Structures are given as structure tokens and as C-alpha cells.
Amino acid sequence: MSDSRREDGMRVRREVLGDAHVDAAVAGTTPFSSEFQDFITRVAWGDVWSRPGLDRRARSCVTLGVLVALGREGEIALHVRAALRNGLSPAEIAEVLLHTSVYAGIPAANAAFKIAQKVIDSGDLIDSGEPAGPGE
């Protein structure tokens, strides 16, 4: 796992999610999840998040909208923190969630607002260091 896509992906992953989070994800890698960790580092972070077509603020907006729309509540807090790291303000995150409510539904946005509020209220806006799941 030493190719340039993986290296670029790991750099972007650390910049967006923070060292503590990525270190926890890497430490939690098992033989069962190692190929998946390599895949998301190379593809999600090295190929997609590294592309020049959208800046990281825009990518965070899209990511939050999709997570809300798909009901992926387990990933929302992580990506609220990432959005804050990428320069979105709490007010801008609220706008993303409000906008998403029109297209994804009020219950989905309601849950996302609750999750985002906890992250924002925690004051831990940079790097939570919380245990990472296998795909984070």
C-alpha cells in the first residue's frame, strides 16, 4: 500500500478528518478490514477527495447532504467535524441541513440537526479522536 494514490489519499484523509481519527481507524484495521481500508484511502480520499473540480468546502456540503439523504447517521458527526475543518461555519452547516430537508425529508434533517448540534456544542471541532469505524 505504498503507491502515490494511497499516499495522496492518506494525506487528504488526515487533513479532512484529523490525525487522531485516522490513527484510530488505522489502529483498528484487521486482516478482515485491511483491503477495505486500502480501498477507501486510495479511492475515496486519493481519487475523489483529491480531485480539483470541487474545493473541500463544496465536497463537505455534498457529503453532508448525501449522508442525511441516505440516513447514514453514524457518519454525520464525523463529517460535521470534517466540514468545520474544511472551513464551513455552523451557520453554513445548518443551511446545508435545511436545504437537504426539502429533498431528503424533515425526519432525516431533524436527526442530522441533533447530531450536528452535539458536535458543535461539544467544542471539539477539530479532531475528536473517537474510535473510527472500519470505513472511516
C-alpha positions as CSV (number, residue, x, y, z in Angstrom):
1,M,0.0,0.0,0.0
2,S,2.7,2.5,-0.9
3,D,1.5,3.9,-4.2
4,S,1.0,7.6,-4.7
5,R,-2.8,7.4,-4.7
6,R,-2.6,5.8,-1.3
7,E,-0.1,8.5,-0.1
8,D,-2.3,11.3,-1.5
9,G,-5.4,9.7,0.0
10,M,-3.8,9.4,3.4
11,R,-2.7,13.0,3.3
12,V,-6.1,14.3,2.4
13,R,-7.8,11.9,4.8
14,R,-5.7,13.3,7.6
15,E,-6.3,16.9,6.6
16,V,-10.0,16.4,6.4
17,L,-10.7,14.0,9.3
18,G,-7.7,14.8,11.6
19,D,-4.8,12.7,12.7
20,A,-6.4,11.3,15.8
21,H,-9.4,10.0,13.9
22,V,-7.3,8.5,11.1
23,D,-4.8,7.0,13.6
24,A,-7.7,5.3,15.4
25,A,-9.1,3.9,12.1
26,V,-5.7,2.6,11.1
27,A,-5.1,1.1,14.5
28,G,-8.4,-0.7,14.3
29,T,-7.6,-2.2,10.9
30,T,-7.7,-6.0,11.0
31,P,-6.9,-8.6,8.4
32,F,-10.6,-8.7,7.6
33,S,-10.8,-4.9,7.0
34,S,-7.4,-4.1,5.6
35,E,-8.4,-4.3,2.0
36,F,-11.3,-2.0,2.6
37,Q,-9.1,0.5,4.5
38,D,-6.7,0.5,1.5
39,F,-9.7,0.9,-0.9
40,I,-11.2,3.9,0.8
41,T,-7.9,5.6,1.3
42,R,-6.9,5.2,-2.4
43,V,-10.4,5.7,-4.0
44,A,-12.5,7.9,-1.7
45,W,-9.6,10.1,-0.4
46,G,-6.9,9.7,-3.1
47,D,-9.1,9.7,-6.2
48,V,-12.2,11.6,-5.3
49,W,-11.5,14.0,-2.4
50,S,-8.2,14.9,-4.2
51,R,-9.8,16.0,-7.4
52,P,-9.5,19.7,-8.3
53,G,-13.1,20.1,-9.6
54,L,-14.6,21.0,-6.2
55,D,-13.0,22.5,-3.2
56,R,-13.2,20.8,0.2
57,R,-16.0,23.1,1.4
58,A,-18.1,22.0,-1.5
59,R,-17.2,18.4,-1.0
60,S,-18.2,18.6,2.6
61,C,-21.6,20.2,1.7
62,V,-22.3,17.4,-0.8
63,T,-21.1,14.7,1.6
64,L,-23.4,16.0,4.4
65,G,-26.3,16.2,2.1
66,V,-25.9,12.7,0.9
67,L,-25.4,11.3,4.4
68,V,-28.6,13.0,5.5
69,A,-30.5,11.8,2.5
70,L,-29.4,8.2,2.9
71,G,-29.9,8.3,6.7
72,R,-26.3,7.5,7.4
73,E,-26.5,8.9,10.9
74,G,-23.4,7.1,12.1
75,E,-21.2,9.2,9.7
76,I,-22.8,12.6,10.2
77,A,-20.9,13.7,13.3
78,L,-17.6,12.7,11.6
79,H,-18.4,14.8,8.6
80,V,-19.8,17.7,10.5
81,R,-16.3,17.9,12.1
82,A,-14.7,17.5,8.7
83,A,-16.9,20.3,7.4
84,L,-15.8,22.5,10.2
85,R,-12.1,21.6,9.5
86,N,-12.8,22.4,5.8
87,G,-13.9,26.0,6.7
88,L,-17.7,25.7,6.9
89,S,-19.3,27.7,9.8
90,P,-22.0,26.2,11.9
91,A,-24.5,28.5,10.2
92,E,-23.4,27.1,6.8
93,I,-23.8,23.6,8.0
94,A,-27.3,24.4,9.2
95,E,-28.1,25.8,5.7
96,V,-26.9,22.5,4.2
97,L,-29.1,20.5,6.5
98,L,-32.1,22.8,6.0
99,H,-31.6,22.6,2.2
100,T,-31.3,18.8,2.4
101,S,-34.6,18.6,4.4
102,V,-36.5,19.8,1.3
103,Y,-35.2,16.9,-0.8
104,A,-34.5,14.2,1.8
105,G,-37.3,14.8,4.2
106,I,-37.7,16.5,7.5
107,P,-37.2,13.5,9.7
108,A,-33.7,12.9,8.1
109,A,-32.8,16.5,8.6
110,N,-34.2,16.6,12.1
111,A,-31.9,13.7,13.1
112,A,-28.9,15.4,11.4
113,F,-29.6,18.7,13.2
114,K,-29.5,16.9,16.5
115,I,-26.2,15.1,15.7
116,A,-24.6,18.3,14.3
117,Q,-25.7,20.3,17.3
118,K,-24.0,17.8,19.7
119,V,-20.8,18.2,17.7
120,I,-20.9,22.0,17.6
121,D,-21.9,22.2,21.3
122,S,-19.0,19.9,22.3
123,G,-16.5,22.5,21.2
124,D,-14.4,19.6,19.9
125,L,-14.5,21.0,16.4
126,I,-11.1,19.9,15.2
127,D,-10.4,16.3,16.0
128,S,-12.4,14.1,18.3
129,G,-10.1,11.2,18.4
130,E,-13.1,9.0,18.8
131,P,-12.8,5.4,17.7
132,A,-13.3,5.1,14.0
133,G,-15.4,2.6,12.2
134,P,-13.9,0.3,9.6
135,G,-14.8,2.6,6.7
136,E,-13.8,6.0,8.2
